Amino acid sequence: MEMRNLFGLESLTDLGKRGGIDMRPTLLRVLTDLYVHRLSHTADEERHYTELALRLLEAVDVATRVAVARRFARYNSPPLRVLQRLARDLPEVVGELRSHPLLKPSTPIAAAPLQSASAHVAVDDATDDKDHRAGTARVLDTATAGELNDLFFAASAHERRLILLNLHVVAPLPAGRIRTVQDPSISARLEVAALSGKRVEFAHLLAAALRIPSEQARRIARDELGEPVVVAARVLTVPRDVLYRILMFVNPAIGHSVERVHALAALHSELTVPAAEGMLAIWQALQDKDRMMPKHRPLAWDNETRRRARPGAATHRSATAPRTSERRSAS
């Protein structure tokens, strides 16, 4: 874990002063949601999250602290110092944690979870290692992935940068657990699509290369801030100079600001591969609505085909109808 990224946030207490937007609540919610997704964490991961969370808790609103407490109320191994901090908060925050075993009186039975916490983490770490050797990986459920994805896209540029530079602390999957299509030509193909103004083709290439839903790829291509394109470029090892040209042309909202393009190119250099893969894990867990739609199409498609195949029949029916009506009128 690189401390430079995490605690390059020395100005953490000043975040709310940038542009009049307080991005700390969003950062804390996203990092907490990702933290509880993992069943266990290394000592370094827990320490890094704890130090960041304790600083953020001192600055965020009550609603955010309640949301964090609610997430940890259903989590077996929350960071003890964070749990203790929340347990000293306002009644509405404390109320979310009342039944957590780590906060119960120290009776022999109630104390057992606390005493066995480290052993529990060790067992989970061993399980994670075994899963890693076996080539298996836990995946995010669709609902959680959707919430995290929406949070990220709703965030400001400053918030997104903070989330991405800290995502390696609580990334859903370790590095190397994300599958992408290995295509040496993908950088050039993405560049050609961007330079040609073919945003639909650009999105199609992203969907195939990253193995993400088509709608999510279109959302990345349409995004007017640009961080999702940087994430995709980091995962696909797109060179910085190629990324720079892509950013200039993929979306006019980005390309018209040279300062914005420079900021995104700098983010590409700072962003770690595990953090980029952590975001990709969220995207890959999203529901592919485009793939769900065909199950509702065959009947309509078949009817349309039959109508086109039998134009004469339709004409004949419409032509004969008046004669039937006339015969009835005559009778």
Steps between C-alpha positions, in 0.01 A plus 500: 500500500638833408459760773566790264161469333300440815660764715570739218166609648674722753248765406216266594355749748490762224316291242166666568640838400575405139240649270249511786444123473563265792617174350588326827160330553510340155858386547425341839184327377668352194810381686285348776271321252804350330664413832205295627474317169819311587461238772847569635788745466870498566633692798629775268165532323316527831747756636485714187120497489479572874727803487316645202152422638572652843610825337195508275257416782602816679390709203192332348134554586282283724324332207833378366608369842166317532554345156849381597373358830219318317749341263722379784202373703472207258875444463673241720848651511485881486808701600472515879617860535244619246229300674594648838497851353148448363387351832580833669298700247146638514213265596383456138848381403550280806156345449613338176777309683332395826478134410852464360687222686821702524320762709324270745611479867815297559343178619684176410254429220466858378875558508567200280450682168747770602759247614464295186492795259864462396460127459191560289695736275783248474256228391339731245842604368592135461173442314569799275848361424350162419240660274772702328711190435193323364435786262158581647379839610211650689294740298289795602126446501314698238312725743816609686685554173217716370498718813878547496502572129228764534683658794818528296333650194307747715820619670691813406844493340669554838296223660572257219872564524499435875299182458729365229825587679379319812314212340802270526453501879163325483484379141245217458751270331878470527710583196498235230144379569336705224451349156525712187537416133866490406516701179831674414318720249239635743685826571527585131140400430367712787708794377370467144139487621550806722680704235229413247228618736346153507394491864266203449785294354728619783246375755463170314876444514505578873216260572675216319850566637396559863220240500248748634134564407448704186297765681783548750748540215274763343479675837880511518524643148233764574644605835593869495769488769719222356618295799328177380697520172820534706408188701437305180829619353691397814354149495559458126855645526425776251812720471475848645552677168223293340271571796571871462378495138197289593401748770529787254246347262279244674278764659487873415426585865844361589698591189407868510689541827875450467529536877252215549687274259828571682338419836366168368836409348661568838238281670590220259859514626397502867233231478616156611405188306328340805286812543403502131421129517291563810281740305486258207378229740203724578427552131526129418251418776232728354190348348520485123158634403579470130544124537176468692290667233508225229296264719203735442561544128451166317119514486490857371786430264324191363174685450680780319672245275171334415336833417788586267497153344127511424421848370241361260298340777469827688399681181246231417340521845471880484360482147234240575370664816299774322326242276383309807363822645325586173331160481370547854366844409324365194325221687 
